[in-house]
Amino acid sequence: MWPRRIFLILFCIFVLAHATQGQELPPKREFRAAWVCTLANLDWPSKSGSSSAIQQQEFRDLLNMMQGIGLNALIVQVRPAGDAFYPSEWVPWSQYLSGKQGVPPNPYYDPLAFMVQEAHSKNMEFHAWFNPFRALSSVKLSSVAASNVIHQHPEWFFNYGESKYFDPGIPAVRDYLIKVILEVVENYDIDGVHLDDYFYPYPVEGQPIPDERSFRLYGQGYRSKDAWRRANVDAFISELSDTIFQVKPWVKFGISPFGVWRSQDQDGRGSATSRTFSAYDGLYADTRKWLEYGWVDYMAPQLYWNITHSRASFKVLLDWWSSLGSHRHIYAGHGVYLLQEDSPPKWATTQEYMQQVRLCRSDEKVCGSIWFRANTLQSNTNGIREALDRQAYPFPALVPCMPWIDSVPPLKPTSLAACTVPEGVNLSWEAPGPAIDGDVPTYYVVYRFKDETEIRLEDPRNIVAIRRETNFLDKSIESGHQYTYCVTALDRSHNESLRAAQQVIALGMGRQN
């Protein structure tokens, strides 16, 4: 009997050892975010006209879910369609808050200030997502406030399809939209400005874009209307980038474009894909140029296809974008919303998306992932939330640094102290003074090592807490072990200090936690 039992034990050890082979340790630094759509109340708030208390609790629940599965950032649509989720000098209140454009939440509160504060309290980055050129998502159904600039400058707009758009070819329009975005950059403690794929509108078959008037006024000297349109969008992106940097150089600027810039059958510099539509030709967005010129800090292409797609493979496109991103960050946009479709494609499974994450991590130039969209994660469609929590993000991750923005680390914490208390081990430390660039710490990382003398700060399994406070109570300890703790400081650009002097705590066998 004993040999058989020993055999079974050895067999189990063998199986467990081989089951973990091939599972690479997640990186310590990785951008992990989700898009939160406010247009038509897709993600938040759940419906327009709900009370402020309900809206706030729904957002807290959303944040708790995101943090619970390991995300460290969120991208919230604060200007879905010519409106605002904040009090603005330029833009009316969004109808997706109160039910009527121009009417604030009731009771009054500032949703953007609230969201930024809540995100930062959980040490998550907050990126403000703007749809700059969309004025009305539906001409027939949208609420339009008397203060809307549509009434003041009707010459700035054109109708196309079912929507109304700002005309990017009018210089005054571009100036106005930069003022709209700058208002948020100046007045709120956001971490990033984010634009998606809407520049010139997606084509409607048989309907030309009605911008002939602005082309006659401002298109002199361009070889074609297409070239002029791309120059208009280039000018907007370039000026917005410069303006953000001048006002708050630590605020990141990112764009999430349509996944195909151009295919090789359109341009030899394009991706090895075969699609008739591209951002360059269909939306007049030269996204490759913006990345190569350094006008953006990150590019998050919408790679909403599967790995083995015959015409637009996720892997082929990821490799192409990665080849351009040597001096800026590339994040993959994953289309998990497809899991919620009435007839989702057969390839849309949780394991497909887990494999996409593994492909991202196999490329050192790809710095993370963004998930479209939050409601799919919150609904846990096809178990996507558990898959992210247990397979993709089992350990915390820090946001990657952007050395072209800031490369100076903060000073290390001082006076690290540790003592046992009935609930566990209580740690405290003191914040250091300003670094040579004047930055002070924004948050701290607590590392814990069990019965070991080697300090491995690059292993995310050793991160036990990420905190904005200068103390931490560790309740997840076991009796009969020795623990070593280290604490580092990080600034708002996520540069990490040297570690504070380590503290060692030995727990007797009598402790039970």
C-alpha positions as CSV (number, residue, x, y, z in Angstrom):
1,M,0.0,0.0,0.0
2,W,2.8,2.4,0.9
3,P,4.6,2.2,-2.5
4,R,1.3,2.9,-4.2
5,R,0.7,5.9,-2.1
6,I,4.2,7.2,-2.7
7,F,3.7,6.6,-6.4
8,L,0.4,8.6,-6.4
9,I,2.1,11.5,-4.5
10,L,5.0,11.6,-7.0
11,F,2.6,11.4,-9.9
12,C,0.6,14.4,-8.5
13,I,3.8,16.4,-8.1
14,F,4.8,15.5,-11.7
15,V,1.4,16.6,-13.1
16,L,1.4,19.9,-11.2
17,A,4.9,20.7,-12.3
18,H,4.2,20.0,-15.9
19,A,0.8,21.8,-15.7
20,T,2.7,25.1,-14.9
21,Q,5.2,24.7,-17.7
22,G,4.7,27.2,-20.5
23,Q,2.8,29.6,-18.2
24,E,5.1,32.6,-18.2
25,L,5.1,34.9,-15.2
26,P,3.1,38.1,-16.1
27,P,5.2,41.2,-16.3
28,K,5.6,43.5,-13.4
29,R,4.8,46.5,-15.7
30,E,1.9,46.3,-18.0
31,F,-0.9,48.7,-19.0
32,R,-4.2,47.1,-18.3
33,A,-7.3,49.2,-19.0
34,A,-10.9,49.1,-20.2
35,W,-13.0,51.5,-22.2
36,V,-16.0,52.9,-20.4
37,C,-18.6,54.1,-23.0
38,T,-21.1,56.7,-21.9
39,L,-22.6,57.1,-25.4
40,A,-26.2,55.9,-25.2
41,N,-25.5,54.7,-21.7
42,L,-23.7,51.6,-23.0
43,D,-21.4,51.2,-19.9
44,W,-22.1,54.0,-17.5
45,P,-24.5,55.3,-16.2
46,S,-26.8,52.4,-16.8
47,K,-29.5,54.9,-17.8
48,S,-29.9,58.6,-18.2
49,G,-31.9,60.5,-15.6
50,S,-30.9,58.2,-12.7
51,S,-30.1,60.0,-9.4
52,S,-26.6,61.2,-8.7
53,A,-26.3,58.6,-5.8
54,I,-27.2,55.8,-8.2
55,Q,-24.7,57.0,-10.8
56,Q,-21.9,57.3,-8.2
57,Q,-22.6,53.8,-6.8
58,E,-22.6,52.3,-10.3
59,F,-19.3,53.9,-11.0
60,R,-17.8,52.6,-7.7
61,D,-19.1,49.1,-8.5
62,L,-17.5,49.4,-12.0
63,L,-14.2,50.4,-10.5
64,N,-14.3,47.6,-7.9
65,M,-14.8,45.1,-10.6
66,M,-11.9,46.5,-12.7
67,Q,-9.5,46.6,-9.8
68,G,-10.6,43.2,-8.7
69,I,-9.5,41.6,-12.0
70,G,-6.2,43.4,-12.1
71,L,-6.7,46.4,-14.2
72,N,-4.7,49.5,-13.4
73,A,-6.3,52.1,-15.7
74,L,-9.6,53.1,-17.2
75,I,-10.6,55.2,-20.3
76,V,-13.9,57.0,-19.8
77,Q,-15.8,58.7,-22.5
78,V,-16.3,62.2,-21.1
79,R,-17.4,63.8,-24.4
80,P,-19.4,61.3,-26.3
81,A,-21.1,63.6,-28.9
82,G,-20.7,67.4,-28.6
83,D,-21.5,67.2,-24.9
84,A,-19.7,66.9,-21.6
85,F,-19.7,64.8,-18.4
86,Y,-18.4,67.9,-16.5
87,P,-19.4,71.6,-16.1
88,S,-18.0,73.4,-19.1
89,E,-17.6,76.9,-20.5
90,W,-17.8,75.5,-24.0
91,V,-20.0,72.4,-24.0
92,P,-23.5,71.6,-22.6
93,W,-24.1,68.8,-20.1
94,S,-24.5,65.4,-21.7
95,Q,-28.1,64.0,-22.2
96,Y,-26.8,60.7,-21.0
97,L,-26.6,62.0,-17.4
98,S,-29.9,63.7,-16.9
99,G,-31.9,62.6,-20.0
100,K,-31.8,66.1,-21.5
101,Q,-28.7,67.9,-22.9
102,G,-27.7,71.0,-21.0
103,V,-29.3,69.8,-17.7
104,P,-26.8,68.9,-14.9
105,P,-27.1,65.8,-12.7
106,N,-29.6,66.0,-9.8
107,P,-28.6,66.5,-7.1
108,Y,-25.7,68.4,-8.6
109,Y,-22.2,66.9,-8.7
110,D,-19.3,67.0,-11.0
111,P,-19.1,63.5,-12.5
112,L,-15.6,63.9,-13.9
113,A,-14.1,65.2,-10.7
114,F,-15.8,62.4,-8.9
115,M,-14.5,59.7,-11.3
116,V,-11.0,61.0,-11.2
117,Q,-10.9,61.0,-7.4
118,E,-12.4,57.5,-7.2
119,A,-10.0,56.1,-9.7
120,H,-7.0,57.6,-8.0
121,S,-8.2,56.4,-4.6
122,K,-7.7,52.9,-6.1
123,N,-4.4,53.9,-7.7
124,M,-5.8,53.6,-11.2
125,E,-4.9,55.9,-14.0
126,F,-7.8,57.9,-15.5
127,H,-7.7,58.8,-19.2
128,A,-10.4,61.2,-20.4
129,W,-11.8,59.9,-23.7
130,F,-13.1,62.5,-26.2
131,N,-15.0,62.2,-29.5
132,P,-14.0,65.6,-30.8
133,F,-15.6,65.7,-34.2
134,R,-18.9,64.0,-33.5
135,A,-21.5,66.7,-32.7
136,L,-24.7,64.6,-32.6
137,S,-24.8,60.8,-32.7
138,S,-28.4,61.0,-34.1
139,V,-29.8,64.1,-35.7
140,K,-33.3,62.9,-35.2
141,L,-33.0,61.5,-31.7
142,S,-30.4,63.6,-29.9
143,S,-31.3,66.2,-27.4
144,V,-29.8,69.6,-28.3
145,A,-29.4,72.3,-25.7
146,A,-29.9,76.0,-26.5
147,S,-26.3,76.6,-25.5
148,N,-25.0,74.1,-28.0
149,V,-22.5,75.6,-30.4
150,I,-24.5,74.1,-33.2
151,H,-26.9,77.1,-32.9
152,Q,-24.0,79.7,-32.7
153,H,-22.0,78.4,-35.6
154,P,-24.2,76.3,-37.9
155,E,-21.5,76.8,-40.7
156,W,-19.1,74.6,-38.7
157,F,-21.1,71.4,-39.2
158,F,-22.3,68.9,-41.8
159,N,-24.8,66.1,-41.6
160,Y,-23.7,62.7,-42.7
161,G,-25.6,59.5,-42.4
162,E,-27.7,59.8,-39.3
163,S,-25.3,62.0,-37.5
164,K,-23.9,65.6,-37.4
165,Y,-20.2,66.3,-37.4
166,F,-17.8,69.2,-36.9
167,D,-16.1,69.9,-40.2
168,P,-12.3,69.2,-39.6
169,G,-11.5,71.3,-42.6
170,I,-12.4,74.6,-40.8
171,P,-9.5,76.0,-38.8
172,A,-11.9,77.7,-36.3
173,V,-13.4,74.3,-35.6
174,R,-10.1,72.7,-34.8
175,D,-9.2,75.7,-32.5
176,Y,-12.5,75.3,-30.7
177,L,-12.1,71.6,-30.2
178,I,-8.6,72.0,-28.8
179,K,-10.1,74.6,-26.3
180,V,-12.7,72.0,-25.3
181,I,-10.1,69.4,-24.5
182,L,-7.7,71.9,-22.9
183,E,-10.4,72.9,-20.5
184,V,-10.3,69.4,-19.1
185,V,-6.5,69.2,-19.1
186,E,-6.3,72.4,-17.1
187,N,-9.1,71.8,-14.6
188,Y,-8.9,68.1,-13.8
189,D,-6.1,65.8,-12.5
190,I,-6.4,63.4,-15.4
191,D,-3.6,61.1,-16.4
192,G,-4.3,61.0,-20.1
193,V,-6.2,62.5,-23.0
194,H,-7.6,59.7,-25.3
195,L,-9.1,59.9,-28.8
196,D,-10.6,56.9,-30.6
197,D,-11.1,56.2,-34.3
198,Y,-13.6,58.9,-35.3
199,F,-12.1,61.7,-37.3
200,Y,-13.8,62.1,-40.6
201,P,-16.9,59.9,-40.5
202,Y,-17.0,56.2,-41.5
203,P,-18.2,56.1,-45.1
204,V,-21.8,55.7,-46.0
205,E,-22.2,54.0,-49.3
206,G,-23.3,56.4,-52.0
207,Q,-23.0,59.4,-49.8
208,P,-20.1,61.8,-50.3
209,I,-18.9,63.9,-47.3
210,P,-20.5,67.4,-47.8
211,D,-17.4,69.5,-47.2
212,E,-17.1,71.1,-50.6
213,R,-17.6,74.6,-49.2
214,S,-14.7,74.3,-46.7
215,F,-12.5,72.7,-49.4
216,R,-13.0,75.8,-51.6
217,L,-12.2,78.1,-48.7
218,Y,-9.2,76.3,-47.2
219,G,-8.1,73.6,-49.7
220,Q,-5.9,75.7,-52.0
221,G,-2.6,74.1,-52.8
222,Y,-3.5,70.5,-52.1
223,R,-3.2,68.0,-54.8
224,S,-6.5,66.4,-53.9
225,K,-9.4,66.6,-51.4
226,D,-8.2,63.4,-49.7
227,A,-4.7,64.9,-49.1
228,W,-6.4,68.1,-47.7
229,R,-8.6,66.1,-45.4
230,R,-5.6,64.1,-44.0
231,A,-3.7,67.4,-43.5
232,N,-6.6,68.8,-41.5
233,V,-6.6,65.8,-39.1
234,D,-2.8,65.9,-39.0
235,A,-2.9,69.6,-38.0
236,F,-5.4,68.9,-35.2
237,I,-3.4,66.0,-33.8
238,S,-0.1,67.9,-33.9
239,E,-1.5,71.0,-32.3
240,L,-3.4,69.1,-29.6
241,S,-0.2,67.2,-28.8
242,D,1.8,70.3,-28.4
243,T,-0.9,72.1,-26.4
244,I,-1.2,69.2,-23.9
245,F,2.5,69.1,-23.4
246,Q,2.8,72.9,-22.9
247,V,0.0,72.9,-20.3
248,K,0.7,69.7,-18.4
249,P,3.7,67.7,-19.8
250,W,2.9,64.7,-17.6
251,V,-0.5,64.2,-19.2
252,K,-0.3,61.4,-21.7
253,F,-1.8,61.6,-25.2
254,G,-3.1,58.4,-26.7
255,I,-5.2,57.4,-29.7
256,S,-7.1,54.2,-30.4
257,P,-7.4,54.0,-34.2
258,F,-9.0,51.6,-36.6
259,G,-6.7,48.6,-36.6
260,V,-5.6,48.8,-40.3
261,W,-3.6,51.9,-41.3
262,R,-3.3,50.6,-44.9
263,S,-2.8,47.1,-46.3
264,Q,0.2,46.1,-48.4
265,D,-2.0,45.9,-51.5
266,Q,-2.7,49.6,-51.0
267,D,0.8,50.7,-49.8
268,G,4.0,48.7,-49.5
269,R,4.5,50.1,-46.0
270,G,1.2,48.7,-44.9
271,S,0.4,45.5,-43.0
272,A,0.2,42.1,-44.5
273,T,-3.6,42.3,-44.5
274,S,-6.2,42.4,-47.3
275,R,-9.0,44.7,-46.5
276,T,-10.7,47.3,-48.6
277,F,-11.1,49.7,-45.7
278,S,-8.3,51.5,-43.9
279,A,-7.9,54.4,-41.5
280,Y,-5.7,56.3,-44.0
281,D,-8.2,56.1,-46.9
282,G,-11.5,55.8,-45.2
283,L,-11.1,58.1,-42.2
284,Y,-8.3,60.3,-43.5
285,A,-6.3,59.4,-40.4
286,D,-2.6,58.9,-41.1
287,T,-2.1,57.1,-37.8
288,R,1.3,55.7,-38.8
289,K,2.6,59.2,-39.3
290,W,1.3,60.3,-35.8
291,L,3.2,57.5,-34.2
292,E,6.4,58.0,-36.2
293,Y,6.4,61.7,-35.6
294,G,6.0,61.2,-31.8
295,W,2.7,63.2,-31.7
296,V,1.2,60.6,-29.4
297,D,2.5,58.9,-26.3
298,Y,0.7,55.7,-27.0
299,M,-1.2,54.0,-29.8
300,A,-3.9,51.4,-29.0
301,P,-5.0,50.1,-32.4
302,Q,-8.4,48.4,-32.3
303,L,-7.4,44.8,-33.2
304,Y,-10.9,43.3,-33.1
305,W,-10.1,40.2,-35.2
306,N,-8.9,36.7,-34.2
307,I,-5.3,35.4,-34.4
308,T,-6.0,33.3,-37.5
309,H,-8.2,35.7,-39.4
310,S,-7.6,35.2,-43.1
311,R,-7.7,38.9,-44.1
312,A,-6.8,40.8,-40.9
313,S,-5.0,38.6,-38.4
314,F,-4.6,39.9,-34.8
315,K,-1.1,38.7,-34.8
316,V,-0.1,40.1,-38.2
317,L,-1.5,43.5,-37.2
318,L,0.1,43.4,-33.7
319,D,3.5,42.7,-35.3
320,W,3.0,45.5,-37.8
321,W,2.1,48.1,-35.1
322,S,4.9,46.8,-32.9
323,S,7.4,47.4,-35.7
324,L,6.5,51.1,-35.6
325,G,6.5,51.6,-31.8
326,S,10.1,51.6,-30.8
327,H,9.9,55.0,-29.2
328,R,6.3,55.1,-28.1
329,H,4.0,52.6,-26.4
330,I,1.8,50.2,-28.2
331,Y,-1.2,48.7,-26.5
332,A,-3.5,46.2,-28.1
333,G,-7.2,46.9,-28.3
334,H,-9.2,43.7,-27.7
335,G,-12.8,43.4,-28.9
336,V,-14.4,41.4,-26.2
337,Y,-17.7,43.1,-26.9
338,L,-18.1,40.4,-29.6
339,L,-18.8,38.0,-26.8
340,Q,-22.1,39.8,-26.2
341,E,-23.2,39.9,-29.9
342,D,-26.5,38.1,-30.7
343,S,-24.5,35.9,-33.1
344,P,-20.9,36.1,-32.0
345,P,-18.2,34.8,-34.3
346,K,-17.2,31.2,-33.5
347,W,-13.7,32.3,-32.8
348,A,-14.7,34.8,-30.0
349,T,-13.9,32.7,-26.9
350,T,-12.2,33.6,-23.7
351,Q,-9.3,31.4,-24.6
352,E,-8.8,33.3,-27.9
353,Y,-8.4,36.5,-25.9
354,M,-6.1,34.9,-23.4
355,Q,-3.9,33.8,-26.3
356,Q,-4.0,37.4,-27.6
357,V,-2.6,38.5,-24.2
358,R,0.2,35.9,-24.5
359,L,1.1,37.2,-28.0
360,C,1.2,40.8,-26.6
361,R,3.6,39.7,-23.8
362,S,5.8,37.8,-26.3
363,D,6.7,41.2,-27.9
364,E,8.7,43.5,-25.8
365,K,7.5,46.5,-27.7
366,V,3.8,45.8,-26.8
367,C,3.2,47.3,-23.4
368,G,-0.3,46.2,-22.5
369,S,-3.9,45.8,-23.4
370,I,-7.2,47.7,-23.4
371,W,-10.5,45.9,-23.4
372,F,-13.6,47.0,-25.2
373,R,-15.7,47.4,-23.3
374,A,-16.4,47.6,-19.6
375,N,-20.0,46.2,-19.7
376,T,-18.7,42.9,-21.2
377,L,-16.3,42.5,-18.3
378,Q,-18.9,43.5,-15.7
379,S,-21.4,41.1,-17.2
380,N,-18.7,38.4,-17.2
381,T,-19.8,37.1,-20.6
382,N,-18.5,33.6,-21.2
383,G,-16.4,33.9,-18.0
384,I,-14.1,36.6,-19.4
385,R,-13.7,38.2,-16.0
386,E,-12.5,35.0,-14.3
387,A,-10.2,34.3,-17.3
388,L,-8.6,37.7,-16.9
389,D,-8.4,37.5,-13.1
390,R,-7.0,33.9,-12.9
391,Q,-5.1,33.5,-16.2
392,A,-4.0,36.9,-17.5
393,Y,-3.8,39.1,-14.4
394,P,-3.2,36.9,-11.3
395,F,-0.7,39.4,-9.9
396,P,-0.7,43.2,-9.8
397,A,1.1,45.2,-12.4
398,L,2.5,48.8,-12.4
399,V,1.8,51.1,-15.3
400,P,4.8,51.2,-17.7
401,C,7.1,54.3,-17.6
402,M,7.3,56.8,-20.5
403,P,10.9,58.1,-20.3
404,W,10.3,60.7,-22.9
405,I,7.9,62.3,-20.4
406,D,9.8,61.8,-17.2
407,S,12.7,59.5,-16.4
408,V,13.7,60.8,-13.0
409,P,12.7,58.5,-10.1
410,P,11.6,59.9,-6.8
411,L,13.7,59.6,-3.6
412,K,13.2,56.4,-1.6
413,P,11.0,56.2,1.5
414,T,12.6,56.6,4.8
415,S,12.2,55.3,8.4
416,L,10.6,52.0,7.4
417,A,9.3,50.3,10.5
418,A,7.5,46.9,11.0
419,C,5.9,45.4,14.1
420,T,3.5,42.6,14.8
421,V,0.0,43.4,16.0
422,P,-2.9,41.1,16.7
423,E,-4.2,41.5,13.1
424,G,-0.9,40.9,11.4
425,V,2.2,43.0,10.6
426,N,1.9,46.7,10.6
427,L,4.3,48.7,8.4
428,S,4.9,52.4,8.3
429,W,7.3,54.7,6.6
430,E,8.0,58.4,5.9
431,A,7.6,60.1,2.6
432,P,10.8,61.5,1.1
433,G,11.3,65.0,0.0
434,P,11.2,66.2,-3.7
435,A,13.5,64.6,-6.2
436,I,15.8,66.7,-8.4
437,D,12.9,67.4,-10.8
438,G,10.7,68.5,-8.0
439,D,8.5,65.5,-8.0
440,V,7.3,63.8,-4.8
441,P,5.9,60.3,-4.5
442,T,2.4,59.7,-5.7
443,Y,2.2,56.1,-4.4
444,Y,4.2,53.3,-2.8
445,V,4.7,49.6,-3.5
446,V,5.1,47.2,-0.6
447,Y,7.1,44.0,-1.4
448,R,7.0,40.9,0.8
449,F,9.4,37.9,0.7
450,K,8.7,34.7,2.7
451,D,11.5,32.7,4.2
452,E,13.9,34.1,1.6
453,T,17.0,36.3,1.7
454,E,17.1,37.2,-2.0
455,I,15.2,40.4,-2.8
456,R,13.6,40.2,-6.3
457,L,11.6,43.4,-6.9
458,E,11.0,42.5,-10.6
459,D,8.8,39.5,-9.6
460,P,5.1,40.7,-9.3
461,R,4.3,37.8,-7.0
462,N,6.2,39.7,-4.3
463,I,4.0,42.8,-4.5
464,V,1.7,42.7,-1.5
465,A,0.2,46.2,-1.7
466,I,0.1,49.4,-3.8
467,R,-0.9,52.3,-1.6
468,R,-1.1,56.1,-1.6
469,E,-0.8,56.1,2.2
470,T,2.4,55.7,4.1
471,N,1.3,52.6,6.1
472,F,0.0,49.1,5.5
473,L,-1.4,46.4,7.6
474,D,-0.5,42.9,6.2
475,K,-3.2,40.5,7.3
476,S,-2.2,37.6,4.9
477,I,0.6,36.1,6.9
478,E,1.2,32.6,8.3
479,S,2.7,31.5,11.6
480,G,6.1,29.9,11.7
481,H,7.6,32.0,8.9
482,Q,10.1,34.9,8.5
483,Y,9.0,37.8,6.3
484,T,11.1,40.5,4.7
485,Y,9.5,43.7,3.6
486,C,10.7,46.4,1.3
487,V,8.9,49.7,0.2
488,T,9.5,51.8,-2.9
489,A,8.1,55.2,-3.9
490,L,6.7,56.0,-7.4
491,D,5.9,59.3,-8.9
492,R,2.9,60.0,-11.1
493,S,4.9,58.9,-14.2
494,H,5.5,55.6,-12.4
495,N,9.2,56.0,-12.0
496,E,10.3,53.8,-9.1
497,S,12.7,54.7,-6.4
498,L,15.4,52.7,-4.7
499,R,13.9,50.5,-2.0
500,A,13.8,51.6,1.6
501,A,15.9,49.6,4.1
502,Q,14.3,46.2,4.5
503,Q,12.6,45.0,7.6
504,V,12.5,41.4,8.8
505,I,9.7,39.9,10.9
506,A,9.8,36.4,12.3
507,L,6.5,34.9,13.5
508,G,6.3,32.3,16.1
509,M,4.5,29.0,15.7
510,G,1.6,30.1,17.9
511,R,0.2,32.6,15.4
512,Q,-2.9,31.5,13.4
513,N,-4.1,33.7,10.5
